Amino acid sequence: MQRPFEFTGRIRSFKYAFAGLWVMLKTQHNAWIHFVATIITIAMAVVYQLTTVEWCFIILAIVSVWMAEALNTAFEFLADVTPQNFIH
């Protein structure tokens, strides 16, 4: 049974997404490195006045790195909850 579109449901989804990002930043040291690299990259892009196309490539690269880090974190959490006797 499909539920109708609910604006409050979308807001709740973003709340969970930001909570997940916060967990990733709290638990993964590499996420902090990616965060600093993201800030430096954006600052340098502003300084060098990138074109719209160059901004698109920069944003694509940043999002790709963050998605890879998020997936890696999710897989690590899943591996942590997997029973050790199941892995034989």
PyMOL Python script that loads the backbone (N, CA, C, O; Angstrom):
from pymol import cmd

cmd.read_pdbstr("""\
ATOM      1  N   MET A   1       0.831  -1.173   0.000  1.00  0.00           N
ATOM      2  CA  MET A   1       0.000   0.000   0.000  1.00  0.00           C
ATOM      3  C   MET A   1       0.880   1.243   0.000  1.00  0.00           C
ATOM      4  O   MET A   1       1.676   1.444   0.917  1.00  0.00           O
ATOM      5  N   GLN A   2       0.741   2.060  -1.007  1.00  0.00           N
ATOM      6  CA  GLN A   2       1.538   3.277  -1.104  1.00  0.00           C
ATOM      7  C   GLN A   2       0.920   4.392  -0.282  1.00  0.00           C
ATOM      8  O   GLN A   2      -0.294   4.596  -0.267  1.00  0.00           O
ATOM      9  N   ARG A   3       1.803   5.105   0.401  1.00  0.00           N
ATOM     10  CA  ARG A   3       1.345   6.259   1.162  1.00  0.00           C
ATOM     11  C   ARG A   3       1.458   7.487   0.278  1.00  0.00           C
ATOM     12  O   ARG A   3       2.346   7.555  -0.572  1.00  0.00           O
ATOM     13  N   PRO A   4       0.578   8.453   0.462  1.00  0.00           N
ATOM     14  CA  PRO A   4       0.673   9.669  -0.324  1.00  0.00           C
ATOM     15  C   PRO A   4       1.902  10.487   0.087  1.00  0.00           C
ATOM     16  O   PRO A   4       2.457  10.305   1.170  1.00  0.00           O
ATOM     17  N   PHE A   5       2.299  11.373  -0.788  1.00  0.00           N
ATOM     18  CA  PHE A   5       3.434  12.242  -0.501  1.00  0.00           C
ATOM     19  C   PHE A   5       3.120  13.097   0.721  1.00  0.00           C
ATOM     20  O   PHE A   5       2.077  13.747   0.793  1.00  0.00           O
ATOM     21  N   GLU A   6       4.029  13.084   1.664  1.00  0.00           N
ATOM     22  CA  GLU A   6       3.874  13.894   2.868  1.00  0.00           C
ATOM     23  C   GLU A   6       5.102  14.764   3.031  1.00  0.00           C
ATOM     24  O   GLU A   6       6.228  14.267   3.046  1.00  0.00           O
ATOM     25  N   PHE A   7       4.885  16.061   3.153  1.00  0.00           N
ATOM     26  CA  PHE A   7       5.996  16.984   3.329  1.00  0.00           C
ATOM     27  C   PHE A   7       6.745  16.689   4.625  1.00  0.00           C
ATOM     28  O   PHE A   7       7.974  16.753   4.664  1.00  0.00           O
ATOM     29  N   THR A   8       6.010  16.369   5.676  1.00  0.00           N
ATOM     30  CA  THR A   8       6.650  16.067   6.954  1.00  0.00           C
ATOM     31  C   THR A   8       7.504  14.801   6.858  1.00  0.00           C
ATOM     32  O   THR A   8       8.519  14.672   7.542  1.00  0.00           O
ATOM     33  N   GLY A   9       7.082  13.879   6.007  1.00  0.00           N
ATOM     34  CA  GLY A   9       7.880  12.676   5.790  1.00  0.00           C
ATOM     35  C   GLY A   9       9.208  12.988   5.128  1.00  0.00           C
ATOM     36  O   GLY A   9      10.225  12.380   5.462  1.00  0.00           O
ATOM     37  N   ARG A  10       9.214  13.922   4.199  1.00  0.00           N
ATOM     38  CA  ARG A  10      10.456  14.336   3.539  1.00  0.00           C
ATOM     39  C   ARG A  10      11.380  15.020   4.545  1.00  0.00           C
ATOM     40  O   ARG A  10      12.590  14.792   4.535  1.00  0.00           O
ATOM     41  N   ILE A  11      10.811  15.853   5.407  1.00  0.00           N
ATOM     42  CA  ILE A  11      11.623  16.527   6.420  1.00  0.00           C
ATOM     43  C   ILE A  11      12.245  15.498   7.350  1.00  0.00           C
ATOM     44  O   ILE A  11      13.417  15.614   7.706  1.00  0.00           O
ATOM     45  N   ARG A  12      11.477  14.500   7.744  1.00  0.00           N
ATOM     46  CA  ARG A  12      11.982  13.429   8.596  1.00  0.00           C
ATOM     47  C   ARG A  12      13.123  12.682   7.909  1.00  0.00           C
ATOM     48  O   ARG A  12      14.103  12.314   8.556  1.00  0.00           O
ATOM     49  N   SER A  13      13.001  12.458   6.613  1.00  0.00           N
ATOM     50  CA  SER A  13      14.058  11.775   5.865  1.00  0.00           C
ATOM     51  C   SER A  13      15.363  12.557   5.915  1.00  0.00           C
ATOM     52  O   SER A  13      16.432  11.975   6.096  1.00  0.00           O
ATOM     53  N   PHE A  14      15.277  13.873   5.754  1.00  0.00           N
ATOM     54  CA  PHE A  14      16.477  14.703   5.829  1.00  0.00           C
ATOM     55  C   PHE A  14      17.069  14.678   7.236  1.00  0.00           C
ATOM     56  O   PHE A  14      18.289  14.701   7.399  1.00  0.00           O
ATOM     57  N   LYS A  15      16.217  14.633   8.238  1.00  0.00           N
ATOM     58  CA  LYS A  15      16.680  14.560   9.625  1.00  0.00           C
ATOM     59  C   LYS A  15      17.506  13.300   9.826  1.00  0.00           C
ATOM     60  O   LYS A  15      18.572  13.345  10.441  1.00  0.00           O
ATOM     61  N   TYR A  16      17.015  12.167   9.307  1.00  0.00           N
ATOM     62  CA  TYR A  16      17.752  10.912   9.429  1.00  0.00           C
ATOM     63  C   TYR A  16      19.052  10.949   8.620  1.00  0.00           C
ATOM     64  O   TYR A  16      20.075  10.424   9.059  1.00  0.00           O
ATOM     65  N   ALA A  17      19.009  11.565   7.451  1.00  0.00           N
ATOM     66  CA  ALA A  17      20.212  11.660   6.620  1.00  0.00           C
ATOM     67  C   ALA A  17      21.292  12.479   7.322  1.00  0.00           C
ATOM     68  O   ALA A  17      22.459  12.086   7.335  1.00  0.00           O
ATOM     69  N   PHE A  18      20.910  13.612   7.903  1.00  0.00           N
ATOM     70  CA  PHE A  18      21.894  14.435   8.602  1.00  0.00           C
ATOM     71  C   PHE A  18      22.394  13.747   9.868  1.00  0.00           C
ATOM     72  O   PHE A  18      23.554  13.909  10.246  1.00  0.00           O
ATOM     73  N   ALA A  19      21.529  12.986  10.519  1.00  0.00           N
ATOM     74  CA  ALA A  19      21.966  12.214  11.686  1.00  0.00           C
ATOM     75  C   ALA A  19      23.002  11.175  11.267  1.00  0.00           C
ATOM     76  O   ALA A  19      23.981  10.952  11.979  1.00  0.00           O
ATOM     77  N   GLY A  20      22.793  10.544  10.119  1.00  0.00           N
ATOM     78  CA  GLY A  20      23.763   9.576   9.606  1.00  0.00           C
ATOM     79  C   GLY A  20      25.092  10.220   9.267  1.00  0.00           C
ATOM     80  O   GLY A  20      26.150   9.653   9.539  1.00  0.00           O
ATOM     81  N   LEU A  21      25.040  11.405   8.672  1.00  0.00           N
ATOM     82  CA  LEU A  21      26.284  12.129   8.377  1.00  0.00           C
ATOM     83  C   LEU A  21      27.026  12.466   9.661  1.00  0.00           C
ATOM     84  O   LEU A  21      28.252  12.365   9.718  1.00  0.00           O
ATOM     85  N   TRP A  22      26.289  12.864  10.687  1.00  0.00           N
ATOM     86  CA  TRP A  22      26.912  13.194  11.959  1.00  0.00           C
ATOM     87  C   TRP A  22      27.570  11.958  12.571  1.00  0.00           C
ATOM     88  O   TRP A  22      28.674  12.048  13.109  1.00  0.00           O
ATOM     89  N   VAL A  23      26.904  10.810  12.493  1.00  0.00           N
ATOM     90  CA  VAL A  23      27.497   9.566  13.006  1.00  0.00           C
ATOM     91  C   VAL A  23      28.777   9.253  12.237  1.00  0.00           C
ATOM     92  O   VAL A  23      29.777   8.846  12.828  1.00  0.00           O
ATOM     93  N   MET A  24      28.745   9.439  10.932  1.00  0.00           N
ATOM     94  CA  MET A  24      29.933   9.177  10.122  1.00  0.00           C
ATOM     95  C   MET A  24      31.076  10.106  10.535  1.00  0.00           C
ATOM     96  O   MET A  24      32.217   9.662  10.668  1.00  0.00           O
ATOM     97  N   LEU A  25      30.780  11.383  10.736  1.00  0.00           N
ATOM     98  CA  LEU A  25      31.824  12.318  11.130  1.00  0.00           C
ATOM     99  C   LEU A  25      32.356  12.010  12.530  1.00  0.00           C
ATOM    100  O   LEU A  25      33.542  12.206  12.799  1.00  0.00           O
ATOM    101  N   LYS A  26      31.488  11.530  13.422  1.00  0.00           N
ATOM    102  CA  LYS A  26      31.927  11.218  14.789  1.00  0.00           C
ATOM    103  C   LYS A  26      32.764   9.956  14.852  1.00  0.00           C
ATOM    104  O   LYS A  26      33.638   9.846  15.712  1.00  0.00           O
ATOM    105  N   THR A  27      32.525   9.007  13.975  1.00  0.00           N
ATOM    106  CA  THR A  27      33.156   7.695  14.116  1.00  0.00           C
ATOM    107  C   THR A  27      34.276   7.413  13.123  1.00  0.00           C
ATOM    108  O   THR A  27      35.074   6.502  13.345  1.00  0.00           O
ATOM    109  N   GLN A  28      34.352   8.163  12.049  1.00  0.00           N
ATOM    110  CA  GLN A  28      35.329   7.862  10.995  1.00  0.00           C
ATOM    111  C   GLN A  28      36.355   8.983  10.863  1.00  0.00           C
ATOM    112  O   GLN A  28      36.015  10.113  10.511  1.00  0.00           O
ATOM    113  N   HIS A  29      37.610   8.658  11.148  1.00  0.00           N
ATOM    114  CA  HIS A  29      38.662   9.669  11.060  1.00  0.00           C
ATOM    115  C   HIS A  29      38.843  10.162   9.630  1.00  0.00           C
ATOM    116  O   HIS A  29      39.110  11.342   9.404  1.00  0.00           O
ATOM    117  N   ASN A  30      38.698   9.259   8.668  1.00  0.00           N
ATOM    118  CA  ASN A  30      38.856   9.666   7.268  1.00  0.00           C
ATOM    119  C   ASN A  30      37.787  10.658   6.841  1.00  0.00           C
ATOM    120  O   ASN A  30      38.018  11.465   5.941  1.00  0.00           O
ATOM    121  N   ALA A  31      36.627  10.609   7.469  1.00  0.00           N
ATOM    122  CA  ALA A  31      35.572  11.570   7.124  1.00  0.00           C
ATOM    123  C   ALA A  31      36.012  12.988   7.464  1.00  0.00           C
ATOM    124  O   ALA A  31      35.687  13.933   6.745  1.00  0.00           O
ATOM    125  N   TRP A  32      36.751  13.136   8.563  1.00  0.00           N
ATOM    126  CA  TRP A  32      37.259  14.466   8.898  1.00  0.00           C
ATOM    127  C   TRP A  32      38.290  14.939   7.871  1.00  0.00           C
ATOM    128  O   TRP A  32      38.339  16.122   7.535  1.00  0.00           O
ATOM    129  N   ILE A  33      39.094  14.030   7.385  1.00  0.00           N
ATOM    130  CA  ILE A  33      40.059  14.387   6.331  1.00  0.00           C
ATOM    131  C   ILE A  33      39.301  14.810   5.076  1.00  0.00           C
ATOM    132  O   ILE A  33      39.664  15.799   4.439  1.00  0.00           O
ATOM    133  N   HIS A  34      38.257  14.074   4.718  1.00  0.00           N
ATOM    134  CA  HIS A  34      37.445  14.441   3.554  1.00  0.00           C
ATOM    135  C   HIS A  34      36.761  15.785   3.776  1.00  0.00           C
ATOM    136  O   HIS A  34      36.639  16.580   2.845  1.00  0.00           O
ATOM    137  N   PHE A  35      36.315  16.041   5.001  1.00  0.00           N
ATOM    138  CA  PHE A  35      35.666  17.309   5.317  1.00  0.00           C
ATOM    139  C   PHE A  35      36.624  18.480   5.111  1.00  0.00           C
ATOM    140  O   PHE A  35      36.269  19.479   4.486  1.00  0.00           O
ATOM    141  N   VAL A  36      37.840  18.351   5.641  1.00  0.00           N
ATOM    142  CA  VAL A  36      38.845  19.408   5.482  1.00  0.00           C
ATOM    143  C   VAL A  36      39.201  19.576   4.003  1.00  0.00           C
ATOM    144  O   VAL A  36      39.321  20.699   3.514  1.00  0.00           O
ATOM    145  N   ALA A  37      39.369  18.462   3.299  1.00  0.00           N
ATOM    146  CA  ALA A  37      39.691  18.537   1.874  1.00  0.00           C
ATOM    147  C   ALA A  37      38.556  19.190   1.086  1.00  0.00           C
ATOM    148  O   ALA A  37      38.806  19.931   0.135  1.00  0.00           O
ATOM    149  N   THR A  38      37.322  18.920   1.475  1.00  0.00           N
ATOM    150  CA  THR A  38      36.171  19.537   0.813  1.00  0.00           C
ATOM    151  C   THR A  38      36.195  21.048   1.004  1.00  0.00           C
ATOM    152  O   THR A  38      36.005  21.800   0.049  1.00  0.00           O
ATOM    153  N   ILE A  39      36.429  21.492   2.237  1.00  0.00           N
ATOM    154  CA  ILE A  39      36.468  22.928   2.526  1.00  0.00           C
ATOM    155  C   ILE A  39      37.603  23.602   1.751  1.00  0.00           C
ATOM    156  O   ILE A  39      37.406  24.661   1.154  1.00  0.00           O
ATOM    157  N   ILE A  40      38.776  22.997   1.760  1.00  0.00           N
ATOM    158  CA  ILE A  40      39.920  23.568   1.027  1.00  0.00           C
ATOM    159  C   ILE A  40      39.624  23.620  -0.462  1.00  0.00           C
ATOM    160  O   ILE A  40      39.922  24.618  -1.118  1.00  0.00           O
ATOM    161  N   THR A  41      39.040  22.556  -1.003  1.00  0.00           N
ATOM    162  CA  THR A  41      38.726  22.504  -2.433  1.00  0.00           C
ATOM    163  C   THR A  41      37.735  23.588  -2.820  1.00  0.00           C
ATOM    164  O   THR A  41      37.918  24.264  -3.832  1.00  0.00           O
ATOM    165  N   ILE A  42      36.689  23.759  -2.026  1.00  0.00           N
ATOM    166  CA  ILE A  42      35.695  24.795  -2.322  1.00  0.00           C
ATOM    167  C   ILE A  42      36.327  26.178  -2.218  1.00  0.00           C
ATOM    168  O   ILE A  42      36.067  27.041  -3.056  1.00  0.00           O
ATOM    169  N   ALA A  43      37.154  26.396  -1.200  1.00  0.00           N
ATOM    170  CA  ALA A  43      37.823  27.695  -1.050  1.00  0.00           C
ATOM    171  C   ALA A  43      38.728  27.992  -2.242  1.00  0.00           C
ATOM    172  O   ALA A  43      38.732  29.107  -2.763  1.00  0.00           O
ATOM    173  N   MET A  44      39.489  26.996  -2.667  1.00  0.00           N
ATOM    174  CA  MET A  44      40.377  27.202  -3.819  1.00  0.00           C
ATOM    175  C   MET A  44      39.588  27.415  -5.104  1.00  0.00           C
ATOM    176  O   MET A  44      40.002  28.187  -5.968  1.00  0.00           O
ATOM    177  N   ALA A  45      38.466  26.742  -5.231  1.00  0.00           N
ATOM    178  CA  ALA A  45      37.623  26.933  -6.418  1.00  0.00           C
ATOM    179  C   ALA A  45      37.081  28.352  -6.466  1.00  0.00           C
ATOM    180  O   ALA A  45      36.970  28.945  -7.539  1.00  0.00           O
ATOM    181  N   VAL A  46      36.743  28.897  -5.301  1.00  0.00           N
ATOM    182  CA  VAL A  46      36.277  30.287  -5.253  1.00  0.00           C
ATOM    183  C   VAL A  46      37.424  31.237  -5.598  1.00  0.00           C
ATOM    184  O   VAL A  46      37.243  32.184  -6.364  1.00  0.00           O
ATOM    185  N   VAL A  47      38.610  30.981  -5.028  1.00  0.00           N
ATOM    186  CA  VAL A  47      39.770  31.838  -5.274  1.00  0.00           C
ATOM    187  C   VAL A  47      40.120  31.853  -6.759  1.00  0.00           C
ATOM    188  O   VAL A  47      40.412  32.911  -7.316  1.00  0.00           O
ATOM    189  N   TYR A  48      40.094  30.697  -7.396  1.00  0.00           N
ATOM    190  CA  TYR A  48      40.464  30.604  -8.806  1.00  0.00           C
ATOM    191  C   TYR A  48      39.300  30.873  -9.758  1.00  0.00           C
ATOM    192  O   TYR A  48      39.454  30.761 -10.974  1.00  0.00           O
ATOM    193  N   GLN A  49      38.160  31.222  -9.220  1.00  0.00           N
ATOM    194  CA  GLN A  49      36.980  31.597 -10.005  1.00  0.00           C
ATOM    195  C   GLN A  49      36.689  30.589 -11.127  1.00  0.00           C
ATOM    196  O   GLN A  49      36.737  30.917 -12.312  1.00  0.00           O
ATOM    197  N   LEU A  50      36.392  29.382 -10.720  1.00  0.00           N
ATOM    198  CA  LEU A  50      36.125  28.322 -11.681  1.00  0.00           C
ATOM    199  C   LEU A  50      34.884  28.628 -12.520  1.00  0.00           C
ATOM    200  O   LEU A  50      33.978  29.347 -12.097  1.00  0.00           O
ATOM    201  N   THR A  51      34.879  28.064 -13.701  1.00  0.00           N
ATOM    202  CA  THR A  51      33.710  28.199 -14.568  1.00  0.00           C
ATOM    203  C   THR A  51      32.604  27.279 -14.067  1.00  0.00           C
ATOM    204  O   THR A  51      32.831  26.449 -13.186  1.00  0.00           O
ATOM    205  N   THR A  52      31.432  27.424 -14.616  1.00  0.00           N
ATOM    206  CA  THR A  52      30.302  26.590 -14.219  1.00  0.00           C
ATOM    207  C   THR A  52      30.584  25.115 -14.473  1.00  0.00           C
ATOM    208  O   THR A  52      30.256  24.268 -13.642  1.00  0.00           O
ATOM    209  N   VAL A  53      31.184  24.807 -15.603  1.00  0.00           N
ATOM    210  CA  VAL A  53      31.499  23.410 -15.923  1.00  0.00           C
ATOM    211  C   VAL A  53      32.537  22.864 -14.947  1.00  0.00           C
ATOM    212  O   VAL A  53      32.422  21.726 -14.492  1.00  0.00           O
ATOM    213  N   GLU A  54      33.537  23.661 -14.626  1.00  0.00           N
ATOM    214  CA  GLU A  54      34.543  23.210 -13.673  1.00  0.00           C
ATOM    215  C   GLU A  54      33.930  22.979 -12.282  1.00  0.00           C
ATOM    216  O   GLU A  54      34.300  22.035 -11.584  1.00  0.00           O
ATOM    217  N   TRP A  55      32.994  23.846 -11.893  1.00  0.00           N
ATOM    218  CA  TRP A  55      32.294  23.653 -10.627  1.00  0.00           C
ATOM    219  C   TRP A  55      31.523  22.341 -10.639  1.00  0.00           C
ATOM    220  O   TRP A  55      31.500  21.618  -9.643  1.00  0.00           O
ATOM    221  N   CYS A  56      30.901  22.040 -11.753  1.00  0.00           N
ATOM    222  CA  CYS A  56      30.146  20.780 -11.859  1.00  0.00           C
ATOM    223  C   CYS A  56      31.058  19.581 -11.638  1.00  0.00           C
ATOM    224  O   CYS A  56      30.687  18.638 -10.940  1.00  0.00           O
ATOM    225  N   PHE A  57      32.249  19.613 -12.230  1.00  0.00           N
ATOM    226  CA  PHE A  57      33.189  18.506 -12.051  1.00  0.00           C
ATOM    227  C   PHE A  57      33.701  18.428 -10.612  1.00  0.00           C
ATOM    228  O   PHE A  57      33.857  17.337 -10.063  1.00  0.00           O
ATOM    229  N   ILE A  58      33.959  19.583 -10.006  1.00  0.00           N
ATOM    230  CA  ILE A  58      34.413  19.608  -8.621  1.00  0.00           C
ATOM    231  C   ILE A  58      33.337  19.039  -7.701  1.00  0.00           C
ATOM    232  O   ILE A  58      33.630  18.218  -6.832  1.00  0.00           O
ATOM    233  N   ILE A  59      32.106  19.470  -7.889  1.00  0.00           N
ATOM    234  CA  ILE A  59      31.002  18.979  -7.068  1.00  0.00           C
ATOM    235  C   ILE A  59      30.800  17.487  -7.280  1.00  0.00           C
ATOM    236  O   ILE A  59      30.559  16.753  -6.321  1.00  0.00           O
ATOM    237  N   LEU A  60      30.897  17.027  -8.527  1.00  0.00           N
ATOM    238  CA  LEU A  60      30.769  15.598  -8.809  1.00  0.00           C
ATOM    239  C   LEU A  60      31.850  14.803  -8.085  1.00  0.00           C
ATOM    240  O   LEU A  60      31.572  13.739  -7.530  1.00  0.00           O
ATOM    241  N   ALA A  61      33.074  15.309  -8.087  1.00  0.00           N
ATOM    242  CA  ALA A  61      34.169  14.621  -7.400  1.00  0.00           C
ATOM    243  C   ALA A  61      33.947  14.610  -5.891  1.00  0.00           C
ATOM    244  O   ALA A  61      34.160  13.586  -5.241  1.00  0.00           O
ATOM    245  N   ILE A  62      33.521  15.741  -5.330  1.00  0.00           N
ATOM    246  CA  ILE A  62      33.277  15.816  -3.888  1.00  0.00           C
ATOM    247  C   ILE A  62      32.167  14.852  -3.480  1.00  0.00           C
ATOM    248  O   ILE A  62      32.305  14.117  -2.503  1.00  0.00           O
ATOM    249  N   VAL A  63      31.082  14.858  -4.222  1.00  0.00           N
ATOM    250  CA  VAL A  63      29.957  13.970  -3.898  1.00  0.00           C
ATOM    251  C   VAL A  63      30.370  12.506  -4.030  1.00  0.00           C
ATOM    252  O   VAL A  63      29.961  11.670  -3.225  1.00  0.00           O
ATOM    253  N   SER A  64      31.170  12.196  -5.033  1.00  0.00           N
ATOM    254  CA  SER A  64      31.631  10.810  -5.219  1.00  0.00           C
ATOM    255  C   SER A  64      32.461  10.339  -4.030  1.00  0.00           C
ATOM    256  O   SER A  64      32.286   9.218  -3.552  1.00  0.00           O
ATOM    257  N   VAL A  65      33.358  11.189  -3.556  1.00  0.00           N
ATOM    258  CA  VAL A  65      34.196  10.827  -2.411  1.00  0.00           C
ATOM    259  C   VAL A  65      33.343  10.636  -1.164  1.00  0.00           C
ATOM    260  O   VAL A  65      33.542   9.678  -0.417  1.00  0.00           O
ATOM    261  N   TRP A  66      32.383  11.552  -0.933  1.00  0.00           N
ATOM    262  CA  TRP A  66      31.526  11.439   0.247  1.00  0.00           C
ATOM    263  C   TRP A  66      30.624  10.211   0.175  1.00  0.00           C
ATOM    264  O   TRP A  66      30.376   9.563   1.192  1.00  0.00           O
ATOM    265  N   MET A  67      30.140   9.893  -1.002  1.00  0.00           N
ATOM    266  CA  MET A  67      29.302   8.688  -1.138  1.00  0.00           C
ATOM    267  C   MET A  67      30.122   7.434  -0.884  1.00  0.00           C
ATOM    268  O   MET A  67      29.645   6.499  -0.240  1.00  0.00           O
ATOM    269  N   ALA A  68      31.352   7.407  -1.385  1.00  0.00           N
ATOM    270  CA  ALA A  68      32.214   6.251  -1.137  1.00  0.00           C
ATOM    271  C   ALA A  68      32.506   6.114   0.355  1.00  0.00           C
ATOM    272  O   ALA A  68      32.507   5.003   0.885  1.00  0.00           O
ATOM    273  N   GLU A  69      32.750   7.217   1.025  1.00  0.00           N
ATOM    274  CA  GLU A  69      33.012   7.173   2.468  1.00  0.00           C
ATOM    275  C   GLU A  69      31.777   6.704   3.233  1.00  0.00           C
ATOM    276  O   GLU A  69      31.890   5.918   4.173  1.00  0.00           O
ATOM    277  N   ALA A  70      30.605   7.180   2.837  1.00  0.00           N
ATOM    278  CA  ALA A  70      29.361   6.778   3.502  1.00  0.00           C
ATOM    279  C   ALA A  70      29.095   5.288   3.305  1.00  0.00           C
ATOM    280  O   ALA A  70      28.711   4.598   4.250  1.00  0.00           O
ATOM    281  N   LEU A  71      29.293   4.790   2.096  1.00  0.00           N
ATOM    282  CA  LEU A  71      29.112   3.359   1.844  1.00  0.00           C
ATOM    283  C   LEU A  71      30.120   2.526   2.625  1.00  0.00           C
ATOM    284  O   LEU A  71      29.776   1.482   3.178  1.00  0.00           O
ATOM    285  N   ASN A  72      31.350   2.983   2.667  1.00  0.00           N
ATOM    286  CA  ASN A  72      32.375   2.279   3.426  1.00  0.00           C
ATOM    287  C   ASN A  72      32.002   2.216   4.906  1.00  0.00           C
ATOM    288  O   ASN A  72      32.150   1.177   5.548  1.00  0.00           O
ATOM    289  N   THR A  73      31.521   3.330   5.436  1.00  0.00           N
ATOM    290  CA  THR A  73      31.101   3.367   6.831  1.00  0.00           C
ATOM    291  C   THR A  73      29.941   2.408   7.071  1.00  0.00           C
ATOM    292  O   THR A  73      29.928   1.691   8.071  1.00  0.00           O
ATOM    293  N   ALA A  74      28.981   2.390   6.176  1.00  0.00           N
ATOM    294  CA  ALA A  74      27.833   1.484   6.321  1.00  0.00           C
ATOM    295  C   ALA A  74      28.289   0.028   6.296  1.00  0.00           C
ATOM    296  O   ALA A  74      27.827  -0.781   7.101  1.00  0.00           O
ATOM    297  N   PHE A  75      29.189  -0.307   5.382  1.00  0.00           N
ATOM    298  CA  PHE A  75      29.690  -1.683   5.318  1.00  0.00           C
ATOM    299  C   PHE A  75      30.476  -2.049   6.577  1.00  0.00           C
ATOM    300  O   PHE A  75      30.391  -3.182   7.051  1.00  0.00           O
ATOM    301  N   GLU A  76      31.237  -1.100   7.118  1.00  0.00           N
ATOM    302  CA  GLU A  76      31.977  -1.373   8.350  1.00  0.00           C
ATOM    303  C   GLU A  76      31.015  -1.627   9.509  1.00  0.00           C
ATOM    304  O   GLU A  76      31.231  -2.546  10.300  1.00  0.00           O
ATOM    305  N   PHE A  77      29.963  -0.829   9.618  1.00  0.00           N
ATOM    306  CA  PHE A  77      28.974  -1.047  10.676  1.00  0.00           C
ATOM    307  C   PHE A  77      28.279  -2.394  10.501  1.00  0.00           C
ATOM    308  O   PHE A  77      28.028  -3.094  11.483  1.00  0.00           O
ATOM    309  N   LEU A  78      27.966  -2.763   9.258  1.00  0.00           N
ATOM    310  CA  LEU A  78      27.350  -4.066   9.019  1.00  0.00           C
ATOM    311  C   LEU A  78      28.295  -5.205   9.384  1.00  0.00           C
ATOM    312  O   LEU A  78      27.876  -6.210   9.958  1.00  0.00           O
ATOM    313  N   ALA A  79      29.552  -5.045   9.053  1.00  0.00           N
ATOM    314  CA  ALA A  79      30.527  -6.082   9.385  1.00  0.00           C
ATOM    315  C   ALA A  79      30.689  -6.211  10.892  1.00  0.00           C
ATOM    316  O   ALA A  79      30.914  -7.310  11.399  1.00  0.00           O
ATOM    317  N   ASP A  80      30.576  -5.098  11.615  1.00  0.00           N
ATOM    318  CA  ASP A  80      30.708  -5.136  13.072  1.00  0.00           C
ATOM    319  C   ASP A  80      29.564  -5.900  13.731  1.00  0.00           C
ATOM    320  O   ASP A  80      29.756  -6.500  14.789  1.00  0.00           O
ATOM    321  N   VAL A  81      28.389  -5.889  13.133  1.00  0.00           N
ATOM    322  CA  VAL A  81      27.252  -6.579  13.745  1.00  0.00           C
ATOM    323  C   VAL A  81      27.071  -8.002  13.228  1.00  0.00           C
ATOM    324  O   VAL A  81      26.195  -8.722  13.707  1.00  0.00           O
ATOM    325  N   THR A  82      27.867  -8.411  12.275  1.00  0.00           N
ATOM    326  CA  THR A  82      27.789  -9.774  11.756  1.00  0.00           C
ATOM    327  C   THR A  82      28.393 -10.735  12.767  1.00  0.00           C
ATOM    328  O   THR A  82      29.517 -10.528  13.224  1.00  0.00           O
ATOM    329  N   PRO A  83      27.665 -11.775  13.117  1.00  0.00           N
ATOM    330  CA  PRO A  83      28.222 -12.748  14.079  1.00  0.00           C
ATOM    331  C   PRO A  83      29.498 -13.381  13.534  1.00  0.00           C
ATOM    332  O   PRO A  83      29.563 -13.748  12.361  1.00  0.00           O
ATOM    333  N   GLN A  84      30.499 -13.505  14.379  1.00  0.00           N
ATOM    334  CA  GLN A  84      31.781 -14.038  13.942  1.00  0.00           C
ATOM    335  C   GLN A  84      31.691 -15.506  13.509  1.00  0.00           C
ATOM    336  O   GLN A  84      32.428 -15.921  12.615  1.00  0.00           O
ATOM    337  N   ASN A  85      30.807 -16.299  14.120  1.00  0.00           N
ATOM    338  CA  ASN A  85      30.713 -17.694  13.738  1.00  0.00           C
ATOM    339  C   ASN A  85      29.992 -17.872  12.408  1.00  0.00           C
ATOM    340  O   ASN A  85      30.007 -18.962  11.836  1.00  0.00           O
ATOM    341  N   PHE A  86      29.365 -16.820  11.914  1.00  0.00           N
ATOM    342  CA  PHE A  86      28.703 -16.861  10.622  1.00  0.00           C
ATOM    343  C   PHE A  86      29.681 -16.706   9.472  1.00  0.00           C
ATOM    344  O   PHE A  86      29.366 -17.072   8.340  1.00  0.00           O
ATOM    345  N   ILE A  87      30.852 -16.174   9.741  1.00  0.00           N
ATOM    346  CA  ILE A  87      31.825 -15.855   8.700  1.00  0.00           C
ATOM    347  C   ILE A  87      32.655 -17.064   8.279  1.00  0.00           C
ATOM    348  O   ILE A  87      33.321 -16.991   7.247  1.00  0.00           O
ATOM    349  N   HIS A  88      32.653 -18.137   8.997  1.00  0.00           N
ATOM    350  CA  HIS A  88      33.487 -19.303   8.668  1.00  0.00           C
ATOM    351  C   HIS A  88      33.383 -19.633   7.242  1.00  0.00           C
ATOM    352  O   HIS A  88      34.014 -20.584   6.781  1.00  0.00           O
TER     353      HIS A  88
END
""", "prot")
cmd.dss("prot")
cmd.show_as("cartoon", "prot")
cmd.util.cbc("prot")
cmd.orient("prot")
